[in-house]
Amino acid sequence: MKLLDITTRFVGSDGSLYKALLELCELPKGHAGDECAPRLLNTKKTSGFLHNVGYITLDSAFSNDTMIEALSQLLESEGYQ
């Protein structure tokens, strides 16, 4: 079973650093970038973090380049700059 974990880190109003697991997605077709991007975008939308994303950190897998490209295309198609 292939999984994608989507996490967030943020500084709370008390100045403390927090981290949370937003979603753990099963990827039946594997970690291809075009499989991960829609799941990441949907999670960011439903969690309310879409407009607060400063950075996306990925491991060193080759598919990460294609995921960022696919995510960029999805955001542009939905009117985000």
LOKEKE-848173 format. One record per residue: residue in three letters; x, y, z of N, C-alpha, C, O, CB in turn. Coordinates in nm, 2 decimals. Last residue first. Glycine has a CB too. Layout:
# LOKEKE-848173
+------+--------+--------+--------+--------+--------+--------+--------+--------+--------+--------+--------+--------+--------+--------+--------+
! resn !     nx !     ny !     nz !    cax !    cay !    caz !     cx !     cy !     cz !     ox !     oy !     oz !    cbx !    cby !    cbz !
+------+--------+--------+--------+--------+--------+--------+--------+--------+--------+--------+--------+--------+--------+--------+--------+
!  Ala !      X !      Y !      Z !      X !      Y !      Z !      X !      Y !      Z !      X !      Y !      Z !      X !      Y !      Z !
...
+------+--------+--------+--------+--------+--------+--------+--------+--------+--------+--------+--------+--------+--------+--------+--------+
***
This chain:
# LOKEKE-848173
+------+--------+--------+--------+--------+--------+--------+--------+--------+--------+--------+--------+--------+--------+--------+--------+
! resn !     nx !     ny !     nz !    cax !    cay !    caz !     cx !     cy !     cz !     ox !     oy !     oz !    cbx !    cby !    cbz !
+------+--------+--------+--------+--------+--------+--------+--------+--------+--------+--------+--------+--------+--------+--------+--------+
!  Gln !  -0.31 !   3.25 !  -0.86 !  -0.19 !   3.30 !  -0.93 !  -0.07 !   3.26 !  -0.84 !   0.04 !   3.29 !  -0.88 !  -0.19 !   3.45 !  -0.94 !
!  Tyr !  -0.60 !   3.06 !  -0.93 !  -0.50 !   3.11 !  -0.84 !  -0.37 !   3.15 !  -0.91 !  -0.34 !   3.08 !  -1.01 !  -0.47 !   3.00 !  -0.73 !
!  Gly !  -0.78 !   2.95 !  -1.11 !  -0.78 !   3.09 !  -1.10 !  -0.68 !   3.15 !  -1.00 !  -0.68 !   3.27 !  -0.97 !  -0.91 !   3.15 !  -1.07 !
!  Glu !  -0.78 !   2.69 !  -1.16 !  -0.88 !   2.73 !  -1.07 !  -0.87 !   2.88 !  -1.04 !  -0.94 !   2.93 !  -0.95 !  -0.87 !   2.65 !  -0.94 !
!  Ser !  -0.56 !   2.66 !  -1.32 !  -0.69 !   2.63 !  -1.38 !  -0.80 !   2.67 !  -1.29 !  -0.91 !   2.69 !  -1.34 !  -0.70 !   2.48 !  -1.41 !
!  Glu !  -0.36 !   2.72 !  -1.13 !  -0.38 !   2.81 !  -1.24 !  -0.52 !   2.79 !  -1.30 !  -0.59 !   2.88 !  -1.33 !  -0.27 !   2.80 !  -1.35 !
!  Leu !  -0.37 !   2.48 !  -0.97 !  -0.40 !   2.61 !  -0.92 !  -0.43 !   2.71 !  -1.02 !  -0.52 !   2.79 !  -1.00 !  -0.28 !   2.66 !  -0.83 !
!  Leu !  -0.30 !   2.29 !  -1.17 !  -0.43 !   2.28 !  -1.10 !  -0.47 !   2.42 !  -1.04 !  -0.58 !   2.46 !  -1.06 !  -0.43 !   2.17 !  -0.99 !
!  Gln !  -0.04 !   2.37 !  -1.23 !  -0.14 !   2.37 !  -1.33 !  -0.28 !   2.37 !  -1.27 !  -0.37 !   2.43 !  -1.32 !  -0.12 !   2.25 !  -1.42 !
!  Ser !   0.08 !   2.33 !  -0.97 !   0.08 !   2.46 !  -1.03 !  -0.03 !   2.47 !  -1.14 !  -0.10 !   2.57 !  -1.15 !   0.22 !   2.49 !  -1.09 !
!  Leu !   0.05 !   2.05 !  -0.95 !  -0.01 !   2.14 !  -0.86 !  -0.02 !   2.28 !  -0.91 !  -0.13 !   2.34 !  -0.90 !   0.06 !   2.14 !  -0.72 !
!  Ala !   0.22 !   1.97 !  -1.16 !   0.08 !   1.94 !  -1.17 !   0.00 !   2.02 !  -1.07 !  -0.11 !   2.07 !  -1.11 !   0.05 !   1.79 !  -1.14 !
!  Glu !   0.47 !   2.06 !  -1.06 !   0.42 !   2.11 !  -1.19 !   0.27 !   2.08 !  -1.20 !   0.20 !   2.17 !  -1.24 !   0.49 !   2.04 !  -1.30 !
!  Ile !   0.48 !   1.91 !  -0.82 !   0.48 !   2.06 !  -0.82 !   0.43 !   2.12 !  -0.95 !   0.35 !   2.21 !  -0.95 !   0.62 !   2.11 !  -0.78 !
!  Met !   0.49 !   1.65 !  -0.94 !   0.38 !   1.69 !  -0.85 !   0.37 !   1.84 !  -0.84 !   0.26 !   1.90 !  -0.84 !   0.40 !   1.63 !  -0.71 !
!  Thr !   0.72 !   1.65 !  -1.08 !   0.60 !   1.64 !  -1.16 !   0.48 !   1.68 !  -1.07 !   0.38 !   1.73 !  -1.12 !   0.58 !   1.50 !  -1.21 !
!  Asp !   0.90 !   1.67 !  -0.87 !   0.90 !   1.77 !  -0.97 !   0.77 !   1.77 !  -1.05 !   0.71 !   1.88 !  -1.07 !   1.02 !   1.75 !  -1.07 !
!  Asn !   0.84 !   1.43 !  -0.73 !   0.81 !   1.56 !  -0.67 !   0.81 !   1.67 !  -0.77 !   0.73 !   1.76 !  -0.76 !   0.91 !   1.59 !  -0.56 !
!  Ser !   0.94 !   1.20 !  -0.86 !   0.80 !   1.24 !  -0.89 !   0.76 !   1.38 !  -0.82 !   0.66 !   1.43 !  -0.86 !   0.71 !   1.14 !  -0.84 !
!  Phe !   1.19 !   1.16 !  -0.75 !   1.18 !   1.22 !  -0.88 !   1.04 !   1.27 !  -0.91 !   1.03 !   1.38 !  -0.97 !   1.22 !   1.12 !  -0.99 !
!  Ala !   1.23 !   1.23 !  -0.40 !   1.18 !   1.14 !  -0.50 !   1.16 !   1.22 !  -0.63 !   1.13 !   1.34 !  -0.63 !   1.04 !   1.08 !  -0.46 !
!  Ser !   1.32 !   1.35 !  -0.16 !   1.40 !   1.36 !  -0.28 !   1.35 !   1.28 !  -0.40 !   1.43 !   1.25 !  -0.49 !   1.54 !   1.33 !  -0.25 !
!  Asp !   1.02 !   1.50 !  -0.02 !   1.15 !   1.42 !  -0.01 !   1.22 !   1.43 !  -0.14 !   1.18 !   1.51 !  -0.23 !   1.11 !   1.27 !   0.03 !
!  Leu !   0.92 !   1.84 !   0.02 !   0.91 !   1.71 !  -0.03 !   1.03 !   1.63 !   0.00 !   1.14 !   1.69 !   0.02 !   0.87 !   1.71 !  -0.18 !
!  Thr !   0.74 !   2.11 !   0.14 !   0.86 !   2.04 !   0.15 !   0.84 !   1.89 !   0.11 !   0.74 !   1.83 !   0.16 !   0.92 !   2.04 !   0.30 !
!  Ile !   0.63 !   2.42 !   0.05 !   0.60 !   2.28 !   0.03 !   0.73 !   2.20 !   0.04 !   0.82 !   2.23 !  -0.04 !   0.52 !   2.24 !  -0.10 !
!  Tyr !   0.54 !   2.72 !   0.21 !   0.64 !   2.63 !   0.15 !   0.58 !   2.49 !   0.14 !   0.50 !   2.45 !   0.22 !   0.77 !   2.63 !   0.23 !
!  Gly !   0.31 !   2.86 !   0.28 !   0.43 !   2.93 !   0.25 !   0.53 !   2.85 !   0.18 !   0.60 !   2.90 !   0.09 !   0.50 !   2.98 !   0.38 !
!  Val !  -0.03 !   2.87 !   0.27 !   0.09 !   2.78 !   0.24 !   0.21 !   2.87 !   0.21 !   0.20 !   2.95 !   0.11 !   0.06 !   2.69 !   0.13 !
!  Asn !  -0.27 !   2.99 !   0.32 !  -0.16 !   3.01 !   0.42 !  -0.04 !   2.92 !   0.39 !   0.05 !   2.91 !   0.48 !  -0.22 !   2.98 !   0.56 !
!  His !  -0.47 !   2.92 !   0.15 !  -0.41 !   3.06 !   0.14 !  -0.30 !   3.09 !   0.24 !  -0.25 !   3.20 !   0.24 !  -0.52 !   3.16 !   0.16 !
!  Leu !  -0.52 !   2.66 !   0.24 !  -0.48 !   2.69 !   0.10 !  -0.41 !   2.82 !   0.09 !  -0.31 !   2.83 !   0.02 !  -0.60 !   2.68 !   0.01 !
!  Phe !  -0.62 !   2.57 !   0.48 !  -0.48 !   2.61 !   0.48 !  -0.44 !   2.66 !   0.34 !  -0.32 !   2.69 !   0.32 !  -0.39 !   2.50 !   0.52 !
!  Gly !  -0.86 !   2.45 !   0.52 !  -0.86 !   2.59 !   0.53 !  -0.71 !   2.65 !   0.53 !  -0.69 !   2.76 !   0.56 !  -0.92 !   2.63 !   0.66 !
!  Ser !  -0.90 !   2.18 !   0.46 !  -0.85 !   2.21 !   0.59 !  -0.84 !   2.36 !   0.62 !  -0.82 !   2.41 !   0.73 !  -0.71 !   2.15 !   0.61 !
!  Thr !  -0.99 !   2.18 !   0.20 !  -1.08 !   2.14 !   0.30 !  -1.03 !   2.17 !   0.44 !  -1.12 !   2.19 !   0.53 !  -1.11 !   1.99 !   0.29 !
!  Lys !  -0.76 !   2.28 !   0.06 !  -0.88 !   2.35 !   0.05 !  -0.97 !   2.31 !   0.17 !  -1.03 !   2.40 !   0.24 !  -0.96 !   2.32 !  -0.08 !
!  Lys !  -0.56 !   2.08 !   0.12 !  -0.54 !   2.22 !   0.16 !  -0.67 !   2.30 !   0.16 !  -0.69 !   2.39 !   0.24 !  -0.44 !   2.29 !   0.06 !
!  Thr !  -0.69 !   1.86 !   0.01 !  -0.66 !   1.86 !   0.16 !  -0.64 !   2.01 !   0.20 !  -0.69 !   2.05 !   0.30 !  -0.54 !   1.78 !   0.19 !
!  Asn !  -0.68 !   1.93 !  -0.26 !  -0.81 !   1.91 !  -0.19 !  -0.79 !   1.92 !  -0.04 !  -0.88 !   1.98 !   0.03 !  -0.87 !   1.77 !  -0.23 !
!  Leu !  -0.40 !   1.94 !  -0.31 !  -0.49 !   2.06 !  -0.32 !  -0.62 !   2.04 !  -0.25 !  -0.66 !   2.14 !  -0.18 !  -0.51 !   2.08 !  -0.47 !
!  Leu !  -0.33 !   1.67 !  -0.25 !  -0.27 !   1.78 !  -0.18 !  -0.36 !   1.91 !  -0.19 !  -0.39 !   1.97 !  -0.08 !  -0.13 !   1.82 !  -0.22 !
!  Arg !  -0.47 !   1.54 !  -0.46 !  -0.50 !   1.51 !  -0.32 !  -0.45 !   1.62 !  -0.22 !  -0.51 !   1.66 !  -0.13 !  -0.43 !   1.38 !  -0.28 !
!  Pro !  -0.36 !   1.65 !  -0.69 !  -0.50 !   1.67 !  -0.66 !  -0.54 !   1.65 !  -0.51 !  -0.62 !   1.71 !  -0.45 !  -0.59 !   1.59 !  -0.75 !
!  Ala !  -0.08 !   1.56 !  -0.65 !  -0.12 !   1.70 !  -0.66 !  -0.27 !   1.72 !  -0.63 !  -0.30 !   1.81 !  -0.55 !  -0.09 !   1.75 !  -0.80 !
!  Cys !  -0.06 !   1.27 !  -0.67 !  -0.04 !   1.34 !  -0.54 !  -0.10 !   1.48 !  -0.54 !  -0.16 !   1.53 !  -0.45 !   0.10 !   1.35 !  -0.50 !
!  Glu !  -0.08 !   1.21 !  -0.94 !  -0.17 !   1.14 !  -0.84 !  -0.17 !   1.22 !  -0.71 !  -0.27 !   1.23 !  -0.64 !  -0.13 !   1.00 !  -0.82 !
!  Asp !   0.12 !   1.34 !  -1.06 !  -0.02 !   1.38 !  -1.10 !  -0.12 !   1.30 !  -1.02 !  -0.24 !   1.34 !  -1.02 !  -0.04 !   1.34 !  -1.25 !
!  Gly !   0.34 !   1.22 !  -0.95 !   0.31 !   1.35 !  -0.92 !   0.17 !   1.39 !  -0.95 !   0.11 !   1.47 !  -0.88 !   0.40 !   1.44 !  -0.99 !
!  Ala !   0.31 !   0.89 !  -0.82 !   0.32 !   0.98 !  -0.93 !   0.27 !   1.12 !  -0.90 !   0.18 !   1.13 !  -0.83 !   0.25 !   0.92 !  -1.06 !
!  His !   0.31 !   0.69 !  -0.62 !   0.34 !   0.82 !  -0.58 !   0.37 !   0.91 !  -0.70 !   0.44 !   1.01 !  -0.69 !   0.47 !   0.82 !  -0.50 !
!  Gly !   0.03 !   0.46 !  -0.69 !   0.16 !   0.50 !  -0.66 !   0.18 !   0.65 !  -0.63 !   0.09 !   0.72 !  -0.63 !   0.26 !   0.45 !  -0.76 !
!  Lys !  -0.24 !   0.40 !  -0.73 !  -0.15 !   0.40 !  -0.85 !  -0.01 !   0.44 !  -0.82 !   0.08 !   0.45 !  -0.91 !  -0.21 !   0.50 !  -0.95 !
!  Pro !  -0.35 !   0.43 !  -0.47 !  -0.35 !   0.30 !  -0.54 !  -0.26 !   0.29 !  -0.66 !  -0.21 !   0.18 !  -0.69 !  -0.49 !   0.27 !  -0.58 !
!  Leu !  -0.27 !   0.58 !  -0.21 !  -0.24 !   0.61 !  -0.35 !  -0.23 !   0.48 !  -0.42 !  -0.13 !   0.42 !  -0.43 !  -0.11 !   0.69 !  -0.37 !
!  Glu !  -0.44 !   0.71 !   0.07 !  -0.39 !   0.59 !   0.00 !  -0.38 !   0.62 !  -0.15 !  -0.47 !   0.68 !  -0.20 !  -0.49 !   0.47 !   0.02 !
!  Cys !  -0.34 !   0.97 !   0.28 !  -0.41 !   0.93 !   0.16 !  -0.35 !   0.80 !   0.11 !  -0.23 !   0.78 !   0.11 !  -0.41 !   1.04 !   0.06 !
!  Leu !  -0.40 !   1.14 !   0.56 !  -0.31 !   1.02 !   0.52 !  -0.39 !   0.96 !   0.41 !  -0.49 !   0.89 !   0.43 !  -0.29 !   0.92 !   0.64 !
!  Glu !  -0.39 !   1.48 !   0.66 !  -0.46 !   1.36 !   0.59 !  -0.35 !   1.26 !   0.56 !  -0.24 !   1.29 !   0.54 !  -0.53 !   1.41 !   0.46 !
!  Leu !  -0.27 !   1.64 !   0.85 !  -0.40 !   1.68 !   0.79 !  -0.47 !   1.56 !   0.73 !  -0.59 !   1.55 !   0.74 !  -0.37 !   1.79 !   0.69 !
!  Leu !  -0.10 !   1.62 !   1.14 !  -0.13 !   1.54 !   1.03 !  -0.27 !   1.58 !   0.97 !  -0.37 !   1.57 !   1.04 !  -0.13 !   1.39 !   1.06 !
!  Ala !   0.08 !   1.90 !   1.27 !  -0.04 !   1.82 !   1.27 !  -0.05 !   1.74 !   1.14 !   0.00 !   1.79 !   1.03 !  -0.17 !   1.91 !   1.28 !
!  Lys !   0.26 !   2.11 !   1.50 !   0.26 !   2.03 !   1.38 !   0.14 !   1.94 !   1.39 !   0.10 !   1.89 !   1.49 !   0.39 !   1.95 !   1.36 !
!  Tyr !   0.36 !   2.43 !   1.62 !   0.27 !   2.31 !   1.62 !   0.29 !   2.24 !   1.49 !   0.33 !   2.29 !   1.39 !   0.13 !   2.36 !   1.64 !
!  Leu !   0.55 !   2.64 !   1.83 !   0.54 !   2.57 !   1.70 !   0.46 !   2.44 !   1.72 !   0.48 !   2.36 !   1.81 !   0.69 !   2.53 !   1.66 !
!  Ser !   0.41 !   2.92 !   2.01 !   0.47 !   2.78 !   2.00 !   0.45 !   2.73 !   1.86 !   0.36 !   2.76 !   1.79 !   0.39 !   2.69 !   2.10 !
!  Gly !   0.28 !   3.16 !   2.03 !   0.42 !   3.16 !   1.98 !   0.49 !   3.02 !   1.98 !   0.60 !   3.01 !   1.94 !   0.50 !   3.25 !   2.08 !
!  Asp !   0.02 !   3.16 !   2.07 !   0.10 !   3.16 !   2.19 !   0.25 !   3.16 !   2.16 !   0.33 !   3.16 !   2.25 !   0.07 !   3.05 !   2.28 !
!  Ser !  -0.09 !   3.13 !   1.82 !  -0.10 !   3.26 !   1.88 !  -0.02 !   3.28 !   2.00 !   0.02 !   3.39 !   2.05 !  -0.24 !   3.30 !   1.90 !
!  Gly !   0.15 !   2.90 !   1.66 !   0.02 !   2.94 !   1.72 !   0.03 !   3.08 !   1.78 !   0.13 !   3.14 !   1.78 !  -0.02 !   2.84 !   1.83 !
!  Val !   0.30 !   2.83 !   1.36 !   0.32 !   2.90 !   1.49 !   0.19 !   2.95 !   1.54 !   0.12 !   3.02 !   1.47 !   0.42 !   3.02 !   1.48 !
!  Phe !   0.30 !   2.51 !   1.20 !   0.26 !   2.65 !   1.21 !   0.29 !   2.70 !   1.35 !   0.31 !   2.63 !   1.45 !   0.11 !   2.67 !   1.18 !
!  Arg !   0.29 !   2.25 !   0.96 !   0.36 !   2.31 !   1.08 !   0.32 !   2.46 !   1.08 !   0.32 !   2.53 !   0.98 !   0.51 !   2.29 !   1.07 !
!  Thr !   0.12 !   1.97 !   0.84 !   0.14 !   2.11 !   0.85 !   0.22 !   2.15 !   0.97 !   0.21 !   2.08 !   1.07 !   0.00 !   2.19 !   0.84 !
!  Thr !   0.10 !   1.70 !   0.60 !   0.12 !   1.76 !   0.74 !   0.13 !   1.91 !   0.73 !   0.15 !   1.96 !   0.62 !   0.24 !   1.70 !   0.81 !
!  Ile !   0.00 !   1.42 !   0.45 !   0.00 !   1.56 !   0.43 !   0.00 !   1.63 !   0.57 !  -0.10 !   1.61 !   0.65 !  -0.12 !   1.61 !   0.34 !
!  Asp !   0.13 !   1.13 !   0.32 !   0.09 !   1.20 !   0.44 !   0.11 !   1.35 !   0.41 !   0.21 !   1.39 !   0.36 !   0.18 !   1.15 !   0.57 !
!  Leu !   0.04 !   0.87 !   0.11 !   0.09 !   1.01 !   0.11 !   0.04 !   1.08 !   0.24 !  -0.08 !   1.08 !   0.27 !   0.04 !   1.09 !  -0.02 !
!  Leu !   0.12 !   0.53 !   0.05 !   0.05 !   0.63 !   0.13 !   0.12 !   0.77 !   0.10 !   0.24 !   0.78 !   0.08 !   0.05 !   0.60 !   0.28 !
!  Lys !   0.06 !   0.21 !  -0.09 !   0.14 !   0.34 !  -0.10 !   0.05 !   0.45 !  -0.03 !  -0.07 !   0.46 !  -0.05 !   0.17 !   0.38 !  -0.25 !
!  Met !   0.08 !  -0.12 !   0.00 !   0.00 !   0.00 !   0.00 !   0.09 !   0.12 !   0.00 !   0.18 !   0.14 !   0.08 !  -0.10 !   0.00 !   0.12 !
+------+--------+--------+--------+--------+--------+--------+--------+--------+--------+--------+--------+--------+--------+--------+--------+
***
